Amino acid sequence: MDSSSQLYWGGGVELTTNAELAILRPKVVGGGSIVNQALMDRFDDVALDDFRSASGVDFLASDALAPYYERAEGNLVLQEVPEQHRNGNAAIFAGGFERNGYRYAPLRRAQADCRFDDGNSCIECLGGCRVDSKQSTAITALPIAEQHGLTLLDQVEVDQIEERGDHVVVRGLVGPPGHQGRRQEWSAQRVVLAGGAIGNSRLLLASGYGGRLPALGRNFFTHPQFMNFGVFDEPVHAHRGPLQNYKSADPGFRRQGFKLENVFAGPASIAMLMPGYGRAHMRRMRDYDHFGCVEVCVRDTNPGRIRLGRKGQLLIEKRMDAVDRQRRRAGADAIRNIFLSMGAREVIEGDVGIGLHLMGGCAIGTDPTRSVVGPDFTLHGSSRIHAADSSIFPKAPGINPALTIAALSLKASESILEAAR
Ligand SMILES: Cc1cc2nc3c(=O)[nH]c(=O)nc-3n(C[C@H](O)[C@H](O)[C@H](O)COP(=O)(O)OP(=O)(O)OC[C@H]3O[C@@H](n4cnc5c(N)ncnc54)[C@H](O)[C@@H]3O)c2cc1C
């Protein structure tokens, strides 16, 4: 609980305005790369065709992005978990897919040495990697940037940005969380926003950009995820060894707008997802070691909106509409088939939806009435404020976003350096 409140904004989780989704928004240096599952996939043509038609940006295509994907992959160690280390949960996932004729594939993770041979269990992975195997920006990009002269300031929350002639002024609060910070101002010729979908939108909205950028805060997507559990008579030991190994690779699932992942989590997180209260909840949690777990990740179609309330407070409006709910249902049905075919005595659907791929709010595009950032990664109407992170996604890709964020950042760096020259 303590680590969650330190790792994420909002004391651990933030809620959407209708409390339908729990939003996990990382706040540490390195952002999501510290806490994420480190799955690294390129986008397919389904995602990129959608991105291109929503944005009018030509380079959002497999061929044009291939060199940037290659460079992004070259900056990381990428591995599949070796067969001999796959745990009971992985065996249920693979067996269930085979029995139902679904297609699956091994996951490719950004990890260097998870020390499985030493008996290391990765259940803590989502709280940050203790053995520095996970290829977070804290051990990949940031040290290189520091060699190139980056000065990193932590424990700073920026709340105002303003373009003034030939420079940009940024203001914020400096100091450890929970303490009264001191206000400070920085000035630079250029600023690259990298606060994520919510961070960037919130900063720009609070700085008065909403009036001139009508699409600001809109087109917000989260890939809502739901963890479902199969309860087995024999222990599964899903918490032992590698956190996860497999993903769905079924064209039918892709068409239906969802994907499935082999995953598990620590007791506190599982308890939060487990339906029921009091004794009934406790009885269920006693089965922790007997749970198999598969997560359905929805490629959401109904865009949300990031807004500020009258007192400047953050409001995250995000609703799953009938299409999104149907996608969740289709995924849950496939999971049920998987667990039952593997002999589960009960299937439990987690009833808390989690939004952890936070995307959009500053969508890239050619039309300033429908997007916020132009194809040169510069805010429409600005020549000095740039953005190159998940906030520029115009749609939900239905594929894990981190590798594409890295690839697009490399592309953005070229056009930003070019403009700076
Ligand atoms: C539990 C979890 C598992 C995930 N698993 C995967 C996965 O396996 N594969 C994958 O591809 N993706 C995964 N993701 C998603 C992925 O991590 C994010 O999409 C990605 O990190 C977003 O990158 P970003 O740079 O846009 O923003 P972030 O990584 O969120 O970084 C934004 C940073 O800006 C800071 N910030 C925001 N506002 C301000 C401000 N006003 N002042 C100062 N700093 C500010 C934040 O604190 C944060 O450090 C996962 C996410 C979570 C939470």
PDBQT file of the ligand as one rigid body, heavy atoms in Angstrom, charges set to zero:
ROOT
HETATM    1  C1  LIG A 501       0.940  -1.259 -14.150  1.00  0.00    +0.000 C 
HETATM    2  C2  LIG A 501       1.223  -0.865 -15.567  1.00  0.00    +0.000 A 
HETATM    3  C3  LIG A 501       1.613  -1.834 -16.478  1.00  0.00    +0.000 A 
HETATM    4  C4  LIG A 501       1.862  -1.482 -17.806  1.00  0.00    +0.000 A 
HETATM    5  N1  LIG A 501       2.356  -2.423 -18.662  1.00  0.00    +0.000 NA
HETATM    6  C5  LIG A 501       2.731  -2.070 -19.903  1.00  0.00    +0.000 A 
HETATM    7  C6  LIG A 501       3.373  -2.996 -20.768  1.00  0.00    +0.000 A 
HETATM    8  O1  LIG A 501       3.648  -4.126 -20.395  1.00  0.00    +0.000 OA
HETATM    9  N2  LIG A 501       3.709  -2.577 -22.026  1.00  0.00    +0.000 N 
HETATM   10  C7  LIG A 501       3.437  -1.316 -22.457  1.00  0.00    +0.000 A 
HETATM   11  O2  LIG A 501       3.728  -1.028 -23.630  1.00  0.00    +0.000 OA
HETATM   12  N3  LIG A 501       2.872  -0.417 -21.655  1.00  0.00    +0.000 NA
HETATM   13  C8  LIG A 501       2.529  -0.743 -20.387  1.00  0.00    +0.000 A 
HETATM   14  N4  LIG A 501       1.989   0.192 -19.544  1.00  0.00    +0.000 N 
HETATM   15  C9  LIG A 501       1.761   1.535 -20.060  1.00  0.00    +0.000 C 
HETATM   16  C10 LIG A 501       3.045   2.325 -20.240  1.00  0.00    +0.000 C 
HETATM   17  O3  LIG A 501       3.846   2.198 -19.087  1.00  0.00    +0.000 OA
HETATM   18  C11 LIG A 501       2.688   3.782 -20.488  1.00  0.00    +0.000 C 
HETATM   19  O4  LIG A 501       1.899   3.829 -21.655  1.00  0.00    +0.000 OA
HETATM   20  C12 LIG A 501       3.908   4.652 -20.691  1.00  0.00    +0.000 C 
HETATM   21  O5  LIG A 501       4.751   4.617 -19.558  1.00  0.00    +0.000 OA
HETATM   22  C13 LIG A 501       3.482   6.074 -20.928  1.00  0.00    +0.000 C 
HETATM   23  O6  LIG A 501       4.651   6.835 -21.135  1.00  0.00    +0.000 OA
HETATM   24  P1  LIG A 501       4.629   8.385 -21.069  1.00  0.00    +0.000 P 
HETATM   25  O7  LIG A 501       6.034   8.831 -21.222  1.00  0.00    +0.000 OA
HETATM   26  O8  LIG A 501       3.611   8.891 -22.020  1.00  0.00    +0.000 OA
HETATM   27  O9  LIG A 501       4.071   8.766 -19.620  1.00  0.00    +0.000 OA
HETATM   28  P2  LIG A 501       4.507   8.279 -18.184  1.00  0.00    +0.000 P 
HETATM   29  O10 LIG A 501       5.356   7.053 -18.256  1.00  0.00    +0.000 OA
HETATM   30  O11 LIG A 501       3.266   8.223 -17.377  1.00  0.00    +0.000 OA
HETATM   31  O12 LIG A 501       5.470   9.432 -17.655  1.00  0.00    +0.000 OA
HETATM   32  C14 LIG A 501       4.982  10.703 -17.324  1.00  0.00    +0.000 C 
HETATM   33  C15 LIG A 501       5.840  11.262 -16.217  1.00  0.00    +0.000 C 
HETATM   34  O13 LIG A 501       5.557  12.649 -16.109  1.00  0.00    +0.000 OA
HETATM   35  C16 LIG A 501       5.364  12.968 -14.751  1.00  0.00    +0.000 C 
HETATM   36  N5  LIG A 501       4.475  14.130 -14.656  1.00  0.00    +0.000 N 
HETATM   37  C17 LIG A 501       3.187  14.209 -15.027  1.00  0.00    +0.000 A 
HETATM   38  N6  LIG A 501       2.707  15.442 -14.798  1.00  0.00    +0.000 NA
HETATM   39  C18 LIG A 501       3.721  16.161 -14.271  1.00  0.00    +0.000 A 
HETATM   40  C19 LIG A 501       3.852  17.503 -13.821  1.00  0.00    +0.000 A 
HETATM   41  N7  LIG A 501       2.834  18.357 -13.890  1.00  0.00    +0.000 N 
HETATM   42  N8  LIG A 501       5.042  17.907 -13.326  1.00  0.00    +0.000 NA
HETATM   43  C20 LIG A 501       6.094  17.040 -13.262  1.00  0.00    +0.000 A 
HETATM   44  N9  LIG A 501       6.032  15.746 -13.691  1.00  0.00    +0.000 NA
HETATM   45  C21 LIG A 501       4.860  15.327 -14.172  1.00  0.00    +0.000 A 
HETATM   46  C22 LIG A 501       4.772  11.717 -14.151  1.00  0.00    +0.000 C 
HETATM   47  O14 LIG A 501       4.960  11.733 -12.761  1.00  0.00    +0.000 OA
HETATM   48  C23 LIG A 501       5.551  10.647 -14.858  1.00  0.00    +0.000 C 
HETATM   49  O15 LIG A 501       6.762  10.384 -14.199  1.00  0.00    +0.000 OA
HETATM   50  C24 LIG A 501       1.704  -0.137 -18.222  1.00  0.00    +0.000 A 
HETATM   51  C25 LIG A 501       1.329   0.844 -17.299  1.00  0.00    +0.000 A 
HETATM   52  C26 LIG A 501       1.096   0.482 -15.992  1.00  0.00    +0.000 A 
HETATM   53  C27 LIG A 501       0.689   1.563 -15.004  1.00  0.00    +0.000 C 
ENDROOT
TORSDOF 0
